[in-house]
Amino acid sequence: MSKKTNSILSIILPNKKTNIFVLFIIILGIISGTIFLLVLNDTDKELVTNQITNFFTNINTNNINNGQAFTNSLTQNFIFIILVWVLGMSMIGIFLNIFLIYMKGFIIGFSVSSFFLIYEYKGLIAGLIYLVPTSIINILIVLMLGTYSIMFTMTLWKHIFSKTKGSGFNSFLKKYFLILGICLLLGLVTAITESYLLPTIFKIFIKLFI
């Protein structure tokens, strides 16, 4: 493996134990979102069905404002990224970040399982379309943000209470700002795919399977 690849991996996966912990929280959220949908009563399931059906109907009739969808998606992505990043700079914020990471996984699990609830096995294809690439990139964003926010809290703790003040904190702070920039860029990519690419692919799905 080249030095450049190792360098990129060291940025994305800076700490194995912390990465595994954050990934566990994401997976736990995905599983919880799936289970939550299954235990909903018939009235709530019907509400979810109507929302998904209306979403596909709007796509099929070109009743989607891509520009507005892009603005909404970009705003939501940036708010989430900046919020988690800022909370990571406080020792108390780590607990809120863990909850936000869990909820991100919960939403992904709930959304994907909703397609299966309505369209059964055909819904697996819709779920796959939803996952790739948008949700995969979102998971990568959450994984990096979650890992670095936890590591920042730990680094800050050591910096404050350690008797030896090294340059490690300043070095990590620079990397923390770098991660913010990378995640904002990825947030822009997901907003574009959600607003322009996904509707096009879903329209093909509707014509072939619905």
N, CA, C and O of each residue as an XYZ file, in Angstrom:
840
protein
N       0.844     -1.195      0.000
C       0.000      0.000      0.000
C       0.882      1.249      0.000
O       1.824      1.321      0.789
N       0.608      2.238     -0.861
C       1.438      3.412     -1.012
C       1.360      4.320      0.209
O       0.429      4.236      1.010
N       2.363      5.191      0.332
C       2.385      6.135      1.448
C       1.205      7.093      1.379
O       0.654      7.489      2.406
N       0.817      7.467      0.142
C      -0.310      8.388     -0.036
C      -1.604      7.748      0.460
O      -2.411      8.399      1.123
N      -1.795      6.469      0.136
C      -2.991      5.752      0.594
C      -2.992      5.635      2.109
O      -4.022      5.833      2.753
N      -1.831      5.312      2.679
C      -1.711      5.213      4.134
C      -2.019      6.536      4.804
O      -2.637      6.573      5.868
N      -1.583      7.633      4.174
C      -1.822      8.963      4.723
C      -3.314      9.297      4.728
O      -3.833      9.863      5.690
N      -3.999      8.934      3.625
C      -5.443      9.182      3.542
C      -6.188      8.353      4.579
O      -7.091      8.857      5.247
N      -5.812      7.080      4.717
C      -6.456      6.195      5.693
C      -6.212      6.672      7.118
O      -7.078      6.542      7.982
N      -5.027      7.225      7.355
C      -4.704      7.712      8.700
C      -5.565      8.915      9.067
O      -5.796      9.174     10.248
N      -6.046      9.662      8.051
C      -6.937     10.793      8.295
C      -8.365     10.300      8.528
O      -9.042     10.747      9.454
N      -8.821      9.362      7.668
C     -10.190      8.851      7.773
C     -10.347      7.939      8.987
O     -11.357      7.998      9.687
N      -9.344      7.098      9.232
C      -9.391      6.148     10.340
C      -8.218      6.406     11.280
O      -7.247      5.648     11.284
N      -8.301      7.470     12.076
C      -7.152      7.863     12.888
C      -6.933      7.012     14.135
O      -5.812      6.911     14.634
N      -7.997      6.406     14.632
C      -7.888      5.624     15.862
C      -8.833      4.429     15.774
O     -10.052      4.596     15.727
N      -8.269      3.229     15.751
C      -9.056      2.022     15.497
C     -10.164      1.826     16.537
O     -11.307      1.550     16.172
N      -9.843      1.964     17.805
C     -10.825      1.734     18.862
C     -11.961      2.747     18.798
O     -13.130      2.392     18.949
N     -11.610      4.012     18.575
C     -12.637      5.056     18.490
C     -13.489      4.875     17.246
O     -14.706      5.056     17.297
N     -12.865      4.520     16.129
C     -13.609      4.245     14.890
C     -14.618      3.117     15.090
O     -15.765      3.218     14.654
N     -14.191      2.053     15.744
C     -15.073      0.910     15.985
C     -16.240      1.314     16.880
O     -17.373      0.891     16.654
N     -15.966      2.132     17.895
C     -17.018      2.592     18.809
C     -18.064      3.420     18.061
O     -19.265      3.204     18.220
N     -17.598      4.369     17.243
C     -18.521      5.222     16.489
C     -19.306      4.401     15.478
O     -20.507      4.611     15.304
N     -18.638      3.468     14.810
C     -19.317      2.602     13.845
C     -20.380      1.753     14.541
O     -21.450      1.506     13.984
N     -20.080      1.309     15.758
C     -21.055      0.548     16.546
C     -22.292      1.388     16.845
O     -23.414      0.889     16.760
N     -22.097      2.665     17.195
C     -23.220      3.565     17.475
C     -24.076      3.754     16.221
O     -25.304      3.760     16.297
N     -23.417      3.908     15.064
C     -24.144      4.080     13.792
C     -24.972      2.836     13.483
O     -26.152      2.934     13.145
N     -24.344      1.666     13.601
C     -25.042      0.398     13.318
C     -26.190      0.195     14.295
O     -27.265     -0.265     13.908
N     -25.966      0.536     15.558
C     -27.029      0.437     16.563
C     -28.205      1.323     16.182
O     -29.360      0.930     16.341
N     -27.911      2.523     15.676
C     -28.973      3.422     15.232
C     -29.725      2.865     14.040
O     -30.950      2.969     13.980
N     -29.011      2.272     13.085
C     -29.646      1.673     11.901
C     -30.574      0.533     12.305
O     -31.700      0.438     11.818
N     -30.096     -0.328     13.196
C     -30.914     -1.448     13.670
C     -32.142     -0.937     14.416
O     -33.245     -1.451     14.232
N     -31.945      0.078     15.260
C     -33.059      0.641     16.031
C     -34.104      1.263     15.111
O     -35.304      1.121     15.347
N     -33.653      1.956     14.058
C     -34.587      2.562     13.107
C     -35.416      1.527     12.387
O     -36.601      1.733     12.127
N     -34.782      0.401     12.062
C     -35.489     -0.698     11.391
C     -36.521     -1.321     12.320
O     -37.660     -1.561     11.919
N     -36.123     -1.581     13.560
C     -37.031     -2.193     14.541
C     -38.189     -1.249     14.857
O     -39.331     -1.685     15.000
N     -37.887      0.041     14.963
C     -38.917      1.031     15.288
C     -40.026      1.028     14.256
O     -41.202      1.127     14.606
N     -39.661      0.914     12.979
C     -40.668      0.875     11.919
C     -41.548     -0.365     12.053
O     -42.757     -0.298     11.835
N     -40.942     -1.492     12.410
C     -41.676     -2.744     12.509
C     -42.707     -2.732     13.636
O     -43.742     -3.392     13.542
N     -42.422     -1.975     14.706
C     -43.326     -1.983     15.871
C     -44.351     -0.853     15.808
O     -45.159     -0.706     16.725
N     -44.331     -0.056     14.746
C     -45.329      1.006     14.610
C     -46.719      0.405     14.459
O     -46.875     -0.690     13.919
N     -47.720      1.120     14.935
C     -49.092      0.650     14.738
C     -49.518      0.869     13.290
O     -48.824      1.538     12.524
N     -50.654      0.306     12.924
C     -51.113      0.350     11.526
C     -51.322      1.778     11.029
O     -51.058      2.080      9.865
N     -51.798      2.656     11.917
C     -52.048      4.048     11.517
C     -50.748      4.743     11.141
O     -50.678      5.435     10.125
N     -49.717      4.557     11.964
C     -48.421      5.191     11.688
C     -47.763      4.586     10.448
O     -47.123      5.294      9.671
N     -47.925      3.274     10.269
C     -47.367      2.627      9.072
C     -48.049      3.158      7.815
O     -47.408      3.343      6.781
N     -49.358      3.401      7.914
C     -50.093      3.947      6.772
C     -49.597      5.358      6.452
O     -49.523      5.744      5.286
N     -49.260      6.121      7.485
C     -48.737      7.467      7.292
C     -47.384      7.431      6.573
O     -47.124      8.229      5.673
N     -46.533      6.494      6.987
C     -45.230      6.324      6.328
C     -45.425      5.915      4.876
O     -44.746      6.419      3.982
N     -46.366      4.988      4.648
C     -46.656      4.523      3.287
C     -47.105      5.662      2.391
O     -46.678      5.765      1.241
N     -47.980      6.528      2.927
C     -48.477      7.668      2.147
C     -47.358      8.643      1.797
O     -47.325      9.192      0.695
N     -46.444      8.855      2.738
C     -45.338      9.779      2.491
C     -44.404      9.253      1.396
O     -43.987     10.000      0.511
N     -44.084      7.959      1.468
C     -43.209      7.364      0.450
C     -43.904      7.354     -0.908
O     -43.288      7.662     -1.929
N     -45.186      7.002     -0.918
C     -45.954      6.959     -2.171
C     -46.035      8.338     -2.807
O     -45.855      8.483     -4.017
N     -46.307      9.353     -1.988
C     -46.373     10.724     -2.502
C     -45.007     11.175     -3.045
O     -44.926     11.889     -4.044
N     -43.943     10.743     -2.364
C     -42.588     11.083     -2.798
C     -42.322     10.516     -4.189
O     -41.807     11.222     -5.055
N     -42.668      9.248     -4.410
C     -42.456      8.625     -5.711
C     -43.384      9.215     -6.775
O     -43.007      9.338     -7.940
N     -44.586      9.574     -6.366
C     -45.529     10.190     -7.307
C     -44.999     11.534     -7.793
O     -45.070     11.848     -8.981
N     -44.468     12.320     -6.866
C     -43.906     13.628     -7.225
C     -42.708     13.470     -8.160
O     -42.526     14.263     -9.084
N     -41.900     12.447     -7.918
C     -40.746     12.194     -8.791
C     -41.216     11.805    -10.190
O     -40.696     12.296    -11.191
N     -42.204     10.920    -10.243
C     -42.683     10.414    -11.524
C     -43.372     11.490    -12.356
O     -43.363     11.435    -13.586
N     -43.972     12.474    -11.673
C     -44.684     13.554    -12.386
C     -43.826     14.814    -12.499
O     -44.316     15.885    -12.856
N     -42.540     14.666    -12.188
C     -41.594     15.794    -12.237
C     -42.040     16.960    -11.362
O     -41.803     18.125    -11.681
N     -42.690     16.619    -10.250
C     -43.184     17.648     -9.338
C     -42.191     17.851     -8.186
O     -42.574     17.969     -7.022
N     -40.901     17.888     -8.550
C     -39.840     18.066     -7.558
C     -39.048     19.316     -7.907
O     -38.571     19.465     -9.032
N     -38.910     20.207     -6.944
C     -38.098     21.408     -7.129
C     -36.664     21.055     -6.716
O     -36.317     21.106     -5.536
N     -35.843     20.698     -7.699
C     -34.488     20.246     -7.401
C     -33.652     21.313     -6.700
O     -32.869     21.015     -5.798
N     -33.832     22.560     -7.130
C     -33.075     23.651     -6.517
C     -33.409     23.822     -5.045
O     -32.519     23.995     -4.212
N     -34.703     23.771     -4.729
C     -35.136     23.902     -3.336
C     -34.698     22.695     -2.518
O     -34.289     22.826     -1.364
N     -34.790     21.511     -3.133
C     -34.350     20.291     -2.457
C     -32.852     20.353     -2.147
O     -32.406     19.919     -1.085
N     -32.087     20.899     -3.093
C     -30.641     21.044     -2.887
C     -30.348     21.999     -1.737
O     -29.501     21.718     -0.888
N     -31.049     23.125     -1.714
C     -30.853     24.113     -0.645
C     -31.168     23.518      0.717
O     -30.408     23.689      1.671
N     -32.306     22.812      0.802
C     -32.711     22.196      2.078
C     -31.708     21.141      2.534
O     -31.322     21.102      3.702
N     -31.291     20.288      1.600
C     -30.350     19.219      1.924
C     -29.004     19.787      2.359
O     -28.414     19.328      3.337
N     -28.520     20.798      1.618
C     -27.227     21.405      1.940
C     -27.275     22.076      3.313
O     -26.334     21.962      4.099
N     -28.372     22.770      3.593
C     -28.525     23.439      4.892
C     -28.523     22.424      6.031
O     -27.835     22.609      7.035
N     -29.298     21.348      5.869
C     -29.362     20.316      6.903
C     -28.005     19.652      7.113
O     -27.591     19.416      8.248
N     -27.316     19.353      6.015
C     -26.000     18.711      6.119
C     -24.996     19.603      6.838
O     -24.266     19.147      7.718
N     -24.965     20.871      6.457
C     -23.999     21.806      7.048
C     -24.295     22.056      8.525
O     -23.378     22.146      9.341
N     -25.579     22.167      8.864
C     -25.952     22.369     10.278
C     -25.502     21.179     11.116
O     -24.940     21.349     12.198
N     -25.756     19.961     10.605
C     -25.360     18.753     11.341
C     -23.842     18.689     11.512
O     -23.343     18.432     12.607
N     -23.116     18.926     10.420
C     -21.657     18.830     10.447
C     -21.050     19.852     11.407
O     -20.207     19.512     12.236
N     -21.485     21.101     11.287
C     -20.935     22.161     12.140
C     -21.322     21.950     13.598
O     -20.523     22.202     14.500
N     -22.553     21.486     13.829
C     -23.012     21.252     15.208
C     -22.173     20.180     15.890
O     -21.705     20.374     17.012
N     -21.982     19.047     15.214
C     -21.180     17.964     15.784
C     -19.743     18.417     15.975
O     -19.114     18.102     16.985
N     -19.225     19.156     15.003
C     -17.836     19.632     15.074
C     -17.637     20.570     16.268
O     -16.658     20.453     17.005
N     -18.574     21.493     16.447
C     -18.473     22.457     17.557
C     -18.656     21.759     18.903
O     -17.918     22.028     19.851
N     -19.635     20.866     18.983
C     -19.867     20.134     20.231
C     -18.651     19.306     20.626
O     -18.388     19.091     21.810
N     -17.910     18.844     19.615
C     -16.715     18.055     19.894
C     -15.628     18.850     20.583
O     -14.688     18.271     21.128
N     -15.741     20.186     20.566
C     -14.731     21.032     21.188
C     -15.003     21.261     22.676
O     -14.255     21.966     23.354
N     -16.079     20.659     23.170
C     -16.378     20.738     24.609
C     -16.477     19.335     25.175
O     -16.926     18.412     24.495
N     -16.062     19.181     26.404
C     -16.070     17.852     27.019
C     -17.493     17.361     27.306
O     -17.732     16.155     27.366
N     -18.423     18.280     27.480
C     -19.822     17.892     27.718
C     -20.494     17.501     26.406
O     -21.363     16.630     26.382
N     -20.084     18.156     25.304
C     -20.724     17.932     24.013
C     -20.564     16.532     23.467
O     -21.297     16.139     22.560
N     -19.617     15.765     24.003
C     -19.384     14.412     23.500
C     -20.624     13.540     23.650
O     -20.882     12.679     22.810
N     -21.393     13.758     24.718
C     -22.594     12.942     24.949
C     -23.691     13.298     23.945
O     -24.404     12.417     23.465
N     -23.825     14.582     23.630
C     -24.787     15.005     22.608
C     -24.378     14.474     21.240
O     -25.227     14.082     20.440
N     -23.076     14.464     20.974
C     -22.586     13.951     19.695
C     -22.893     12.472     19.528
O     -23.277     12.039     18.442
N     -22.732     11.705     20.572
C     -23.051     10.273     20.512
C     -24.525     10.081     20.175
O     -24.882      9.195     19.398
N     -25.383     10.923     20.766
C     -26.821     10.852     20.478
C     -27.104     11.238     19.023
O     -27.904     10.583     18.355
N     -26.453     12.296     18.528
C     -26.653     12.746     17.148
C     -26.177     11.688     16.153
O     -26.810     11.468     15.121
N     -25.061     11.039     16.470
C     -24.545      9.960     15.622
C     -25.546      8.805     15.580
O     -25.820      8.242     14.520
N     -26.083      8.465     16.744
C     -27.090      7.395     16.835
C     -28.319      7.744     15.996
O     -28.838      6.892     15.275
N     -28.791      9.001     16.088
C     -29.988      9.411     15.360
C     -29.761      9.403     13.854
O     -30.684      9.117     13.091
N     -28.538      9.714     13.416
C     -28.232      9.670     11.985
C     -28.377      8.239     11.472
O     -28.943      8.010     10.403
N     -27.865      7.282     12.238
C     -28.020      5.876     11.874
C     -29.474      5.453     11.930
O     -29.935      4.684     11.087
N     -30.204      5.957     12.931
C     -31.629      5.636     13.094
C     -32.419      6.055     11.855
O     -33.253      5.298     11.360
N     -32.154      7.258     11.359
C     -32.871      7.785     10.191
C     -32.581      6.935      8.955
O     -33.482      6.649      8.168
N     -31.323      6.535      8.789
C     -30.955      5.694      7.646
C     -31.672      4.356      7.716
O     -32.232      3.895      6.722
N     -31.655      3.730      8.890
C     -32.331      2.439      9.068
C     -33.822      2.539      8.840
O     -34.416      1.672      8.199
N     -34.434      3.595      9.361
C     -35.882      3.792      9.216
C     -36.246      4.018      7.751
O     -37.232      3.468      7.262
N     -35.450      4.829      7.053
C     -35.754      5.159      5.655
C     -35.645      3.942      4.748
O     -36.533      3.682      3.936
N     -34.550      3.196      4.891
C     -34.336      2.027      4.037
C     -35.405      0.965      4.279
O     -35.926      0.384      3.328
N     -35.735      0.707      5.545
C     -36.744     -0.312      5.867
C     -38.136      0.123      5.421
O     -39.004     -0.721      5.195
N     -38.360      1.445      5.290
C     -39.663      1.941      4.819
C     -39.933      1.496      3.386
O     -41.064      1.156      3.038
N     -38.885      1.501      2.552
C     -39.047      1.041      1.169
C     -39.461     -0.431      1.131
O     -40.321     -0.827      0.343
N     -38.836     -1.234      1.995
C     -39.151     -2.663      2.030
C     -40.569     -2.887      2.542
O     -41.263     -3.789      2.073
N     -41.003     -2.066      3.509
C     -42.352     -2.186      4.065
C     -43.408     -2.011      2.984
O     -44.423     -2.708      2.984
N     -43.174     -1.085      2.067
C     -44.175     -0.755      1.053
C     -44.078     -1.661     -0.173
O     -45.089     -2.166     -0.661
N     -42.844     -1.864     -0.672
C     -42.662     -2.562     -1.945
C     -42.049     -3.955     -1.789
O     -41.705     -4.598     -2.781
N     -41.915     -4.413     -0.558
C     -41.372     -5.735     -0.251
C     -40.008     -5.924     -0.928
O     -39.123     -5.083     -0.765
N     -39.826     -7.007     -1.681
C     -38.506     -7.296     -2.229
C     -38.053     -6.258     -3.257
O     -36.857     -6.012     -3.418
N     -39.008     -5.660     -3.941
C     -38.653     -4.575     -4.868
C     -38.092     -3.385     -4.082
O     -37.261     -2.622     -4.574
N     -38.574     -3.258     -2.847
C     -38.105     -2.179     -1.995
C     -36.634     -2.295     -1.643
O     -35.994     -1.299     -1.306
N     -36.093     -3.505     -1.719
C     -34.660     -3.688     -1.468
C     -33.831     -2.941     -2.502
O     -32.765     -2.404     -2.200
N     -34.348     -2.918     -3.739
C     -33.655     -2.180     -4.801
C     -33.715     -0.681     -4.511
O     -32.723      0.031     -4.666
N     -34.896     -0.209     -4.085
C     -35.045      1.208     -3.732
C     -34.137      1.561     -2.560
O     -33.526      2.629     -2.530
N     -34.059      0.641     -1.591
C     -33.190      0.861     -0.442
C     -31.735      0.935     -0.840
O     -30.974      1.739     -0.302
N     -31.346      0.089     -1.790
C     -29.970      0.084     -2.283
C     -29.655      1.396     -3.009
O     -28.566      1.953     -2.870
N     -30.627      1.874     -3.781
C     -30.459      3.154     -4.484
C     -30.283      4.278     -3.465
O     -29.471      5.184     -3.654
N     -31.057      4.204     -2.386
C     -30.987      5.229     -1.340
C     -29.642      5.177     -0.611
O     -29.100      6.205     -0.203
N     -29.121      3.967     -0.457
C     -27.865      3.798      0.276
C     -26.644      4.250     -0.514
O     -25.719      4.848      0.034
N     -26.656      3.950     -1.825
C     -25.474      4.222     -2.651
C     -25.798      5.329     -3.653
O     -26.748      5.188     -4.423
N     -25.036      6.426     -3.665
C     -23.896      6.664     -2.764
C     -24.208      7.540     -1.562
O     -23.378      7.690     -0.666
N     -25.428      8.132     -1.540
C     -25.725      9.187     -0.567
C     -25.525      8.751      0.882
O     -24.781      9.384      1.630
N     -26.201      7.654      1.277
C     -26.117      7.229      2.669
C     -24.724      6.736      3.035
O     -24.285      6.901      4.173
N     -24.030      6.132      2.081
C     -22.662      5.675      2.336
C     -21.765      6.866      2.652
O     -20.950      6.811      3.573
N     -21.918      7.947      1.880
C     -21.130      9.154      2.136
C     -21.523      9.764      3.475
O     -20.663     10.231      4.222
N     -22.822      9.762      3.781
C     -23.283     10.294      5.066
C     -22.697      9.504      6.236
O     -22.313     10.078      7.255
N     -22.634      8.187      6.076
C     -22.046      7.348      7.123
C     -20.562      7.682      7.291
O     -20.054      7.730      8.411
N     -19.876      7.909      6.178
C     -18.460      8.282      6.231
C     -18.287      9.615      6.957
O     -17.368      9.775      7.760
N     -19.174     10.570      6.672
C     -19.122     11.874      7.348
C     -19.307     11.703      8.845
O     -18.540     12.243      9.643
N     -20.336     10.942      9.222
C     -20.631     10.727     10.640
C     -19.487      9.983     11.322
O     -19.131     10.284     12.462
N     -18.919      9.014     10.618
C     -17.812      8.223     11.183
C     -16.612      9.120     11.467
O     -16.023      9.054     12.546
N     -16.252      9.960     10.495
C     -15.104     10.846     10.693
C     -15.385     11.903     11.760
O     -14.563     12.134     12.646
N     -16.547     12.539     11.668
C     -16.889     13.575     12.643
C     -16.960     13.008     14.056
O     -16.434     13.590     15.004
N     -17.626     11.855     14.176
C     -17.773     11.232     15.486
C     -16.435     10.852     16.085
O     -16.177     11.106     17.261
N     -15.585     10.243     15.275
C     -14.266      9.813     15.748
C     -13.424     11.000     16.180
O     -12.825     10.991     17.255
N     -13.383     12.013     15.341
C     -12.536     13.172     15.650
C     -13.089     14.004     16.802
O     -12.317     14.572     17.575
N     -14.407     14.085     16.929
C     -14.978     14.852     18.043
C     -14.661     14.180     19.373
O     -14.364     14.854     20.360
N     -14.726     12.845     19.397
C     -14.381     12.116     20.625
C     -12.889     12.254     20.915
O     -12.486     12.474     22.057
N     -12.078     12.121     19.872
C     -10.632     12.265     20.046
C     -10.258     13.676     20.479
O      -9.318     13.864     21.252
N     -11.001     14.679     19.978
C     -10.721     16.059     20.365
C     -10.984     16.252     21.854
O     -10.200     16.887     22.558
N     -12.093     15.698     22.320
C     -12.416     15.799     23.748
C     -11.328     15.162     24.600
O     -10.916     15.724     25.615
N     -10.864     13.986     24.182
C      -9.802     13.295     24.916
C      -8.495     14.087     24.869
O      -7.790     14.187     25.874
N      -8.171     14.653     23.696
C      -6.951     15.445     23.541
C      -7.023     16.715     24.380
O      -6.045     17.110     25.015
N      -8.203     17.353     24.373
C      -8.406     18.565     25.161
C      -8.258     18.269     26.656
O      -7.649     19.044     27.394
N      -8.813     17.155     27.085
C      -8.715     16.741     28.487
C      -7.248     16.571     28.898
O      -6.830     17.054     29.950
N      -6.489     15.893     28.071
C      -5.074     15.675     28.361
C      -4.309     16.997     28.363
O      -3.410     17.209     29.177
N      -4.682     17.885     27.434
C      -3.991     19.173     27.321
C      -4.227     20.026     28.568
O      -3.318     20.711     29.038
N      -5.452     19.981     29.102
C      -5.797     20.807     30.255
C      -5.184     20.260     31.550
O      -4.647     21.008     32.367
N      -5.277     18.951     31.710
C      -4.896     18.362     32.994
C      -3.505     17.727     32.999
O      -3.014     17.324     34.053
N      -2.871     17.638     31.835
C      -1.526     17.067     31.808
C      -0.509     18.092     32.294
O      -0.638     19.285     32.021
N       0.493     17.620     33.010
C       1.534     18.511     33.527
C       2.484     18.945     32.418
O       3.093     20.012     32.488
N       2.603     18.104     31.393
C       3.490     18.429     30.273
C       2.654     18.889     29.088
O       1.929     18.094     28.489
N       2.754     20.159     28.753
C       1.993     20.739     27.635
C       2.807     20.606     26.348
O       3.707     21.407     26.099
N       2.499     19.613     25.544
C       3.244     19.400     24.305
C       2.579     20.103     23.141
O       1.609     20.842     23.308
N       3.114     19.862     21.970
C       2.557     20.470     20.755
C       1.492     19.581     20.124
O       0.974     19.901     19.055
N       1.160     18.462     20.780
C       0.194     17.523     20.224
C      -1.177     18.127     20.031
O      -1.867     17.813     19.061
N      -1.588     19.011     20.967
C      -2.915     19.605     20.870
C      -3.027     20.511     19.656
O      -4.011     20.439     18.921
N      -2.029     21.366     19.435
C      -2.049     22.276     18.285
C      -2.048     21.507     16.964
O      -2.711     21.897     16.003
N      -1.299     20.420     16.934
C      -1.243     19.582     15.735
C      -2.601     18.944     15.463
O      -3.055     18.901     14.319
N      -3.244     18.452     16.510
C      -4.561     17.826     16.350
C      -5.617     18.860     15.977
O      -6.532     18.564     15.209
N      -5.495     20.074     16.518
C      -6.452     21.136     16.210
C      -6.443     21.454     14.712
O      -7.497     21.672     14.115
N      -5.247     21.480     14.106
C      -5.136     21.706     12.664
C      -5.836     20.590     11.891
O      -6.537     20.839     10.910
N      -5.633     19.359     12.350
C      -6.270     18.221     11.684
C      -7.792     18.274     11.873
O      -8.543     17.863     10.989
N      -8.237     18.774     13.013
C      -9.668     18.897     13.301
C     -10.324     19.879     12.338
O     -11.442     19.643     11.878
N      -9.642     20.973     12.031
C     -10.151     21.939     11.048
C     -10.149     21.325      9.645
O     -11.051     21.586      8.849
N      -9.144     20.518      9.350
C      -9.078     19.839      8.058
C     -10.278     18.912      7.878
O     -10.881     18.870      6.806
N     -10.617     18.174      8.926
C     -11.769     17.258      8.883
C     -13.058     18.033      8.657
O     -13.942     17.565      7.940
N     -13.175     19.209      9.258
C     -14.357     20.049      9.039
C     -14.493     20.378      7.564
O     -15.580     20.269      6.998
N     -13.392     20.780      6.938
C     -13.423     21.115      5.516
C     -13.789     19.923      4.652
O     -14.574     20.050      3.713
N     -13.216     18.751      4.970
C     -13.513     17.534      4.202
C     -14.988     17.162      4.329
O     -15.634     16.814      3.341
N     -15.518     17.238      5.554
C     -16.915     16.862      5.788
C     -17.885     17.841      5.132
O     -18.933     17.432      4.632
N     -17.546     19.120      5.130
C     -18.392     20.107      4.448
C     -18.416     19.850      2.944
O     -19.453     19.991      2.296
N     -17.267     19.473      2.402
C     -17.196     19.147      0.974
C     -18.034     17.906      0.664
O     -18.757     17.873     -0.331
N     -17.932     16.894      1.516
C     -18.739     15.677      1.332
C     -20.225     15.976      1.525
O     -21.076     15.381      0.864
N     -20.527     16.903      2.437
C     -21.920     17.317      2.636
C     -22.489     17.967      1.392
O     -23.666     17.793      1.076
N     -21.649     18.722      0.681
C     -22.059     19.331     -0.592
C     -22.327     18.249     -1.634
O     -23.288     18.339     -2.398
N     -21.476     17.228     -1.659
C     -21.637     16.126     -2.612
C     -22.949     15.379     -2.358
O     -23.675     15.061     -3.299
N     -23.250     15.102     -1.096
C     -24.488     14.381     -0.779
C     -25.720     15.212     -1.115
O     -26.740     14.668     -1.539
N     -25.630     16.528     -0.928
C     -26.754     17.407     -1.269
C     -27.025     17.366     -2.767
O     -28.179     17.364     -3.196
N     -25.962     17.333     -3.558
C     -26.105     17.267     -5.019
C     -26.715     15.930     -5.435
O     -27.631     15.896     -6.256
N     -26.213     14.836     -4.876
C     -26.729     13.515     -5.247
C     -28.175     13.331     -4.794
O     -28.982     12.741     -5.512
N     -28.503     13.836     -3.605
C     -29.876     13.714     -3.101
C     -30.861     14.502     -3.958
O     -31.992     14.067     -4.177
N     -30.428     15.656     -4.439
C     -31.341     16.571     -5.129
C     -31.451     16.331     -6.626
O     -32.494     16.594     -7.225
N     -30.379     15.830     -7.232
C     -30.363     15.697     -8.697
C     -30.191     14.252     -9.174
O     -30.859     13.824    -10.116
N     -29.299     13.505     -8.526
C     -29.032     12.144     -8.993
C     -30.097     11.153     -8.532
O     -30.610     10.371     -9.332
N     -30.431     11.187     -7.233
C     -31.402     10.227     -6.698
C     -32.766     10.296     -7.387
O     -33.299      9.248     -7.754
N     -33.359     11.485     -7.578
C     -34.657     11.528     -8.267
C     -34.619     10.891     -9.654
O     -35.575     10.233    -10.063
N     -33.513     11.084    -10.378
C     -33.383     10.504    -11.720
C     -33.346      8.978    -11.654
O     -34.013      8.300    -12.435
N     -32.558      8.441    -10.714
C     -32.457      6.986    -10.576
C     -33.769      6.393    -10.074
O     -34.194      5.331    -10.529
N     -34.412      7.094     -9.125
C     -35.698      6.612     -8.612
C     -36.767      6.615     -9.705
O     -37.658      5.766     -9.697
N     -36.688      7.557    -10.639
C     -37.659      7.595    -11.732
C     -37.515      6.357    -12.611
O     -38.512      5.811    -13.083
N     -36.285      5.916    -12.831
C     -36.041      4.677    -13.579
C     -36.596      3.488    -12.809
O     -37.197      2.583    -13.389
N     -36.387      3.501    -11.492
C     -36.908      2.425    -10.626
C     -38.430      2.339    -10.721
O     -38.991      1.247    -10.807
N     -39.095      3.499    -10.704
C     -40.560      3.536    -10.779
C     -41.053      2.929    -12.090
O     -41.999      2.141    -12.101
N     -40.405      3.300    -13.193
C     -40.827      2.794    -14.505
C     -40.615      1.283    -14.649
O     -41.379      0.606    -15.337
N     -39.571      0.761    -13.992
C     -39.252     -0.654    -14.134
C     -40.005     -1.555    -13.154
O     -40.325     -2.697    -13.484
N     -40.288     -1.049    -11.954
C     -40.793     -1.942    -10.909
C     -42.149     -1.549    -10.317
O     -42.772     -2.371     -9.644
N     -42.616     -0.350    -10.539
C     -43.873      0.056     -9.906
C     -44.944      0.267    -10.965
O     -46.078      0.612    -10.636
